[in-house]
Amino acid sequence: MDHISKYLTKEIKLSSYDDKLFKSDLMFDDHMLIWFISGETKIIQADATHYFKTGDIFLIPRNQLATIVNYPKNGQPHKTVVMHLSTERLKRFYEKIEVTRNGSAVQQIFSFNNHPFLESCLASLIPYFNVKGEFPESIASLKITEAITILREIDKTVDSVLANFDEPGKIDLIDFMQRNFMFNMPMEKLGYLTGRSLSTFNRDFRKLFDITPQKWLTEKRLELAYYQLSEKKKKPTEVYLEVGFEDLSHFSFAFKKKYGIAPTQLHSRA
């Protein structure tokens, strides 16, 4: 895979993928503001799937589980400008701004397709990636502040996310796992998102499910794959990434071991 990332600072980068596709399961520690130069992306969350293409701009809130599949398109690489909006940076921005908190933050992906203000802000970064030497922090700070200011101007609800600095609290483990089992995350991350230490997460999981987390995750992913193949008529090559497997051959082996039939055979029979 030919993947190139050029960093102006740790918070601003130009990312490019030239291979067929790149898939990853992620939970961002920072809010991510992304502008598409070329290519396509599919973002799969527990309750929605989003598609983004050239010209699109979107904001992914922090602490959100997602499967992200990046594709080159029309002979062009998957190329984006990415800006990290860190908690530290946002706290400094909001310390002199009075924000009214109306209930819980809406943890959703914000879309700003082809918005001229944001596009102009992010496009202005492109020439800097070709400048040699260290990029001045003062200029990076100005560009990030500009982006945050534009976000607040064009969407009045964005403060509910950007100005929310709460850490995840202890939540219902069964409900969380039923909605998020298809995401490949370290157990420490799953524990953090449910408000638990790793040891408490493992203990609570065994108590509730009477099985180890890894075995339960594999079973749930295979069950979902069976449904997608038999009822939704999807191909194995479409299914294995979406349900949480990293490798098609491993998926096929595990599927046949559980159901006694290869996923390709089930698909052709459906």
Sine and cosine of phi, psi and omega as CSV:
sin_phi,cos_phi,sin_psi,cos_psi,sin_omega,cos_omega
0.00,0.00,0.76,-0.65,0.02,-1.00
-0.99,-0.13,0.99,-0.12,-0.03,-1.00
-0.88,-0.47,0.80,-0.60,-0.01,-1.00
-0.83,-0.56,0.78,-0.63,0.12,-0.99
-0.82,-0.57,0.83,-0.56,0.09,-1.00
-0.95,-0.32,0.81,-0.58,-0.05,-1.00
-0.96,-0.27,0.81,-0.58,0.23,-0.97
-0.97,0.23,-0.74,0.67,0.13,-0.99
-0.61,-0.79,-0.01,-1.00,0.03,-1.00
-0.92,0.40,-0.23,0.97,-0.05,-1.00
-0.97,-0.23,-0.17,0.99,-0.06,-1.00
-0.72,-0.70,0.82,-0.58,0.00,-1.00
-0.58,-0.81,0.36,-0.93,0.14,-0.99
-0.93,-0.36,0.87,-0.48,-0.11,-0.99
-0.91,-0.42,0.69,-0.73,-0.03,-1.00
-0.63,-0.78,0.75,-0.66,0.08,-1.00
-0.86,-0.51,0.79,-0.61,0.00,-1.00
-0.96,-0.27,-0.14,0.99,-0.04,-1.00
-0.97,0.24,-0.01,-1.00,-0.02,-1.00
-0.87,0.50,-0.75,0.66,0.04,-1.00
-0.34,-0.94,0.31,-0.95,0.09,-1.00
-0.69,-0.72,0.82,-0.57,-0.04,-1.00
-0.88,-0.47,0.68,-0.73,0.07,-1.00
-0.51,-0.86,0.52,-0.85,0.14,-0.99
-0.98,-0.21,0.83,-0.56,-0.18,-0.98
-0.73,-0.68,0.45,-0.89,0.27,-0.96
-0.71,-0.71,0.93,-0.37,-0.09,-1.00
-0.98,0.18,0.70,-0.72,0.09,-1.00
-0.98,0.20,-0.37,0.93,0.04,-1.00
-0.88,-0.47,0.37,-0.93,0.24,-0.97
-0.92,0.40,0.62,-0.79,-0.06,-1.00
-0.86,-0.50,0.87,-0.50,0.09,-1.00
-0.98,-0.20,0.85,-0.53,-0.17,-0.99
-0.79,-0.62,0.74,-0.67,0.07,-1.00
-0.88,-0.48,0.80,-0.60,-0.02,-1.00
-1.00,0.08,0.84,-0.55,0.13,-0.99
-1.00,-0.02,-0.68,0.73,0.06,-1.00
-0.35,-0.94,0.27,-0.96,-0.01,-1.00
1.00,-0.03,-0.11,-0.99,0.01,-1.00
-0.66,-0.75,0.40,-0.91,0.06,-1.00
-0.67,-0.74,0.66,-0.75,0.17,-0.99
-0.92,-0.40,0.81,-0.59,0.02,-1.00
-0.91,-0.42,0.88,-0.47,-0.05,-1.00
-0.96,-0.29,0.88,-0.47,0.08,-1.00
-0.92,-0.40,0.07,-1.00,-0.07,-1.00
-0.87,0.49,-0.58,0.81,-0.12,-0.99
-0.88,-0.48,0.10,0.99,-0.03,-1.00
-0.25,-0.97,0.41,-0.91,0.13,-0.99
-0.84,-0.55,0.74,-0.67,-0.06,-1.00
-0.87,-0.48,0.57,-0.82,0.05,-1.00
-0.84,-0.54,0.74,-0.68,0.01,-1.00
-0.76,-0.65,0.55,-0.84,-0.07,-1.00
-0.65,-0.76,-0.08,-1.00,-0.04,-1.00
-0.77,0.64,0.77,-0.63,0.02,-1.00
1.00,-0.08,-0.31,0.95,-0.04,-1.00
-0.96,0.28,0.51,-0.86,0.07,-1.00
-0.75,-0.66,0.74,-0.67,0.00,-1.00
-0.55,-0.84,0.36,-0.93,-0.01,-1.00
-0.87,-0.50,0.85,-0.52,0.06,-1.00
-0.98,-0.22,0.88,-0.47,0.03,-1.00
-0.91,0.42,0.41,-0.91,0.04,-1.00
-0.94,0.34,0.30,-0.95,0.06,-1.00
0.87,0.49,0.50,0.86,0.06,-1.00
-0.94,-0.35,0.79,-0.61,0.08,-1.00
-0.98,0.21,0.69,-0.73,0.00,-1.00
-0.36,-0.93,0.56,-0.83,0.22,-0.97
-0.99,-0.13,0.81,-0.58,-0.06,-1.00
-0.88,-0.48,0.82,-0.57,0.02,-1.00
-0.88,-0.48,0.89,-0.46,-0.02,-1.00
-0.97,-0.23,0.74,-0.67,-0.03,-1.00
-0.83,-0.56,0.69,-0.72,0.30,-0.95
-0.92,0.38,0.32,-0.95,-0.06,-1.00
-0.50,-0.86,0.71,-0.71,0.08,-1.00
0.81,0.59,0.66,0.75,0.03,-1.00
0.97,0.23,0.05,1.00,0.00,-1.00
-0.96,-0.27,0.56,-0.83,0.02,-1.00
-0.94,0.34,0.28,-0.96,0.18,-0.98
-0.98,0.21,0.94,-0.35,-0.16,-0.99
-0.74,-0.68,0.80,-0.61,-0.06,-1.00
-0.63,-0.78,0.45,-0.89,0.26,-0.97
-0.98,-0.17,0.78,-0.63,-0.08,-1.00
-0.85,-0.53,0.76,-0.65,0.04,-1.00
-0.86,-0.51,0.86,-0.51,0.07,-1.00
-0.99,0.11,0.82,-0.57,0.09,-1.00
-0.97,-0.24,1.00,-0.04,-0.13,-0.99
-0.97,0.24,0.40,-0.92,0.05,-1.00
-0.86,0.51,-0.66,0.75,0.02,-1.00
-0.86,0.51,-0.73,0.69,0.00,-1.00
-0.90,0.43,-0.69,0.72,-0.04,-1.00
-0.93,0.37,-0.58,0.82,0.06,-1.00
-0.88,0.47,-0.64,0.77,0.04,-1.00
-0.92,0.40,-0.62,0.79,0.00,-1.00
-0.91,0.42,-0.69,0.73,-0.14,-0.99
-1.00,0.02,-0.10,1.00,-0.11,-0.99
-0.89,0.45,-0.39,0.92,0.01,-1.00
-0.94,-0.35,0.21,0.98,-0.01,-1.00
-0.90,-0.45,0.77,-0.64,0.03,-1.00
-1.00,0.04,0.87,-0.49,-0.04,-1.00
-0.87,-0.49,0.75,-0.66,0.06,-1.00
-1.00,0.02,0.86,-0.52,0.02,-1.00
-1.00,0.01,0.88,-0.48,0.01,-1.00
-0.95,-0.30,1.00,0.06,0.03,-1.00
0.96,0.27,-0.36,-0.93,-0.04,-1.00
-0.97,0.25,0.47,-0.88,0.05,-1.00
-0.92,0.38,0.62,-0.79,0.05,-1.00
-1.00,0.07,0.97,-0.26,-0.06,-1.00
-1.00,0.06,0.99,0.12,-0.03,-1.00
-0.74,-0.67,0.30,-0.95,0.12,-0.99
-0.99,0.16,0.80,-0.60,0.04,-1.00
-1.00,-0.07,0.76,-0.65,-0.02,-1.00
-0.93,-0.37,0.74,-0.67,0.00,-1.00
-0.76,-0.65,0.86,0.51,-0.15,-0.99
-0.85,0.53,0.84,-0.54,0.10,-0.99
0.81,0.58,0.53,0.85,0.00,-1.00
-0.96,0.27,0.82,-0.57,-0.13,-0.99
-0.89,0.46,-0.59,0.80,-0.01,-1.00
-0.91,0.42,-0.77,0.63,-0.02,-1.00
-0.93,0.38,-0.65,0.76,-0.01,-1.00
-0.89,0.46,-0.66,0.75,0.03,-1.00
-0.89,0.45,-0.67,0.75,0.02,-1.00
-0.88,0.48,-0.74,0.67,-0.07,-1.00
-0.97,0.24,-0.60,0.80,0.02,-1.00
-0.91,0.42,-0.49,0.87,-0.01,-1.00
-0.92,0.40,-0.24,0.97,0.02,-1.00
-0.99,0.17,-0.40,0.92,-0.14,-0.99
-0.81,0.58,-0.75,0.66,-0.03,-1.00
-0.87,0.50,-0.48,0.88,-0.05,-1.00
-0.92,0.40,-0.42,0.91,-0.03,-1.00
-0.93,0.37,-0.27,0.96,0.01,-1.00
-0.99,-0.16,0.01,1.00,0.00,-1.00
-1.00,0.06,0.77,-0.63,0.00,-1.00
-0.98,0.19,0.44,-0.90,0.02,-1.00
1.00,-0.08,0.10,-0.99,-0.06,-1.00
-0.95,0.30,0.71,-0.71,-0.01,-1.00
-0.99,0.17,0.76,-0.65,-0.06,-1.00
-0.89,0.45,0.76,-0.64,0.03,-1.00
-0.88,0.48,-0.55,0.84,-0.02,-1.00
-0.89,0.46,-0.62,0.79,0.02,-1.00
-0.96,0.29,-0.66,0.76,0.04,-1.00
-0.86,0.51,-0.68,0.73,0.00,-1.00
-0.89,0.46,-0.66,0.75,0.03,-1.00
-0.88,0.47,-0.68,0.74,-0.03,-1.00
-0.93,0.37,-0.63,0.78,0.02,-1.00
-0.93,0.36,-0.66,0.75,0.05,-1.00
-0.89,0.46,-0.64,0.77,0.05,-1.00
-0.87,0.49,-0.71,0.71,-0.02,-1.00
-0.89,0.45,-0.70,0.71,0.01,-1.00
-0.89,0.46,-0.67,0.74,-0.01,-1.00
-0.89,0.46,-0.66,0.75,0.03,-1.00
-0.92,0.40,-0.68,0.73,0.03,-1.00
-0.84,0.54,-0.70,0.71,-0.01,-1.00
-0.93,0.38,-0.49,0.87,-0.01,-1.00
-0.97,0.26,-0.62,0.79,-0.10,-0.99
-1.00,-0.06,-0.24,0.97,0.07,-1.00
-0.60,-0.80,0.96,-0.27,-0.09,-1.00
-0.93,0.36,-0.25,0.97,-0.02,-1.00
-1.00,0.03,-0.13,0.99,-0.13,-0.99
-0.93,0.38,-0.39,0.92,0.05,-1.00
-0.86,0.51,-0.52,0.85,-0.02,-1.00
-0.88,0.48,-0.38,0.93,0.04,-1.00
-0.98,-0.19,-0.79,0.62,-0.11,-0.99
-0.92,0.40,-0.53,0.85,-0.03,-1.00
-0.99,-0.12,0.20,0.98,0.03,-1.00
-0.99,-0.15,0.94,-0.35,-0.07,-1.00
-0.94,-0.33,0.28,0.96,0.01,-1.00
-0.94,0.34,0.55,-0.83,0.12,-0.99
-1.00,-0.05,0.42,-0.91,-0.01,-1.00
-0.84,0.54,0.69,-0.73,0.08,-1.00
-0.99,-0.13,0.14,-0.99,-0.02,-1.00
-0.93,0.37,0.83,-0.56,-0.07,-1.00
-0.82,-0.57,0.11,-0.99,0.01,-1.00
-0.89,0.45,0.90,-0.43,-0.09,-1.00
-0.95,0.32,-0.63,0.77,-0.01,-1.00
-0.89,0.46,-0.75,0.66,-0.01,-1.00
-0.88,0.48,-0.68,0.73,-0.01,-1.00
-0.89,0.46,-0.73,0.69,-0.05,-1.00
-0.93,0.36,-0.60,0.80,0.02,-1.00
-0.89,0.45,-0.51,0.86,-0.03,-1.00
-1.00,0.01,-0.30,0.95,-0.17,-0.99
-0.78,-0.63,0.33,0.94,-0.10,-1.00
-0.94,0.35,-0.30,0.96,-0.06,-1.00
-0.99,0.12,-0.04,1.00,-0.04,-1.00
-0.99,-0.13,0.79,-0.61,0.01,-1.00
-0.99,0.10,0.99,-0.15,-0.01,-1.00
-0.80,-0.60,0.56,-0.83,0.15,-0.99
-0.84,0.54,0.53,-0.85,-0.02,-1.00
-0.87,0.50,-0.51,0.86,0.04,-1.00
-0.88,0.48,-0.63,0.78,0.01,-1.00
-0.93,0.38,-0.67,0.74,0.03,-1.00
-0.89,0.46,-0.64,0.77,0.05,-1.00
-0.88,0.47,-0.71,0.71,0.00,-1.00
-0.86,0.51,-0.71,0.71,-0.05,-1.00
-0.93,0.37,-0.35,0.94,0.04,-1.00
-0.98,-0.19,0.13,0.99,0.05,-1.00
0.97,0.24,0.55,0.84,-0.06,-1.00
-0.73,-0.69,0.47,-0.88,0.22,-0.98
-0.96,0.29,0.24,-0.97,0.00,-1.00
-0.86,0.51,-0.70,0.72,-0.03,-1.00
-0.91,0.41,-0.64,0.77,0.03,-1.00
-0.93,0.38,-0.63,0.78,0.04,-1.00
-0.86,0.50,-0.76,0.66,-0.01,-1.00
-0.90,0.44,-0.66,0.76,0.00,-1.00
-0.91,0.42,-0.73,0.68,0.00,-1.00
-0.90,0.43,-0.62,0.79,-0.02,-1.00
-0.89,0.45,-0.75,0.66,0.00,-1.00
-0.88,0.48,-0.60,0.80,-0.01,-1.00
-0.92,0.40,-0.64,0.77,-0.07,-1.00
-0.99,0.12,-0.62,0.79,-0.13,-0.99
-0.95,-0.31,-0.24,0.97,-0.01,-1.00
0.84,0.54,0.62,0.78,0.01,-1.00
-0.30,-0.95,0.35,-0.94,0.04,-1.00
-0.95,0.31,0.47,-0.88,0.01,-1.00
-0.84,0.55,-0.68,0.73,-0.07,-1.00
-0.91,0.42,-0.66,0.75,0.03,-1.00
-0.91,0.41,-0.64,0.77,0.01,-1.00
-0.90,0.43,-0.68,0.73,0.01,-1.00
-0.87,0.48,-0.70,0.72,0.01,-1.00
-0.88,0.47,-0.69,0.72,0.01,-1.00
-0.88,0.47,-0.71,0.70,-0.01,-1.00
-0.90,0.43,-0.64,0.77,-0.01,-1.00
-0.93,0.38,-0.62,0.78,0.04,-1.00
-0.93,0.37,-0.62,0.79,0.06,-1.00
-0.88,0.47,-0.68,0.74,0.03,-1.00
-0.92,0.40,-0.64,0.77,0.03,-1.00
-0.88,0.47,-0.68,0.73,0.01,-1.00
-0.86,0.52,-0.69,0.73,0.01,-1.00
-0.90,0.43,-0.69,0.72,-0.02,-1.00
-0.90,0.43,-0.61,0.79,-0.01,-1.00
-0.96,0.27,-0.70,0.71,-0.12,-0.99
-0.99,0.11,-0.59,0.81,-0.08,-1.00
-0.98,-0.19,-0.64,0.77,-0.03,-1.00
-1.00,-0.03,-0.11,0.99,0.06,-1.00
0.87,0.49,0.50,0.86,0.02,-1.00
-0.99,0.15,0.36,-0.93,0.04,-1.00
-1.00,0.09,0.47,-0.88,0.04,-1.00
-0.82,0.57,-0.59,0.81,0.01,-1.00
-0.92,0.38,-0.38,0.92,0.07,-1.00
-1.00,0.09,-0.48,0.88,-0.19,-0.98
-1.00,0.06,-0.69,0.73,-0.25,-0.97
-0.88,0.48,-0.61,0.80,0.02,-1.00
-0.94,0.34,-0.65,0.76,-0.08,-1.00
-0.93,0.38,-0.48,0.88,-0.04,-1.00
-1.00,-0.04,-0.08,1.00,0.13,-0.99
0.91,-0.42,0.10,1.00,0.06,-1.00
-1.00,-0.01,0.57,-0.82,-0.02,-1.00
-1.00,-0.07,-0.35,0.93,-0.14,-0.99
-0.71,-0.70,0.74,-0.67,-0.05,-1.00
-0.91,0.41,-0.65,0.76,-0.03,-1.00
-0.92,0.39,-0.63,0.77,0.05,-1.00
-0.91,0.42,-0.67,0.75,0.06,-1.00
-0.86,0.51,-0.73,0.68,-0.03,-1.00
-0.89,0.46,-0.66,0.75,0.01,-1.00
-0.90,0.45,-0.75,0.67,-0.02,-1.00
-0.91,0.42,-0.62,0.78,-0.01,-1.00
-0.90,0.43,-0.72,0.70,-0.01,-1.00
-0.92,0.39,-0.59,0.81,0.02,-1.00
-0.89,0.45,-0.60,0.80,-0.04,-1.00
-0.99,0.15,-0.68,0.73,-0.16,-0.99
-0.95,-0.30,-0.12,0.99,0.04,-1.00
0.96,0.27,0.23,0.97,0.00,-1.00
-0.52,-0.85,0.62,-0.79,0.01,-1.00
-0.95,0.32,0.54,-0.84,0.02,-1.00
-0.86,0.52,-0.53,0.85,0.04,-1.00
-0.92,0.40,-0.59,0.81,0.02,-1.00
-0.94,0.35,-0.65,0.76,0.02,-1.00
-0.90,0.43,-0.65,0.76,0.01,-1.00
-0.89,0.45,-0.68,0.73,-0.03,-1.00
-0.94,0.34,-0.44,0.90,0.02,-1.00
-0.98,0.18,-0.47,0.88,-0.08,-1.00
-0.92,0.39,0.00,0.00,0.00,0.00
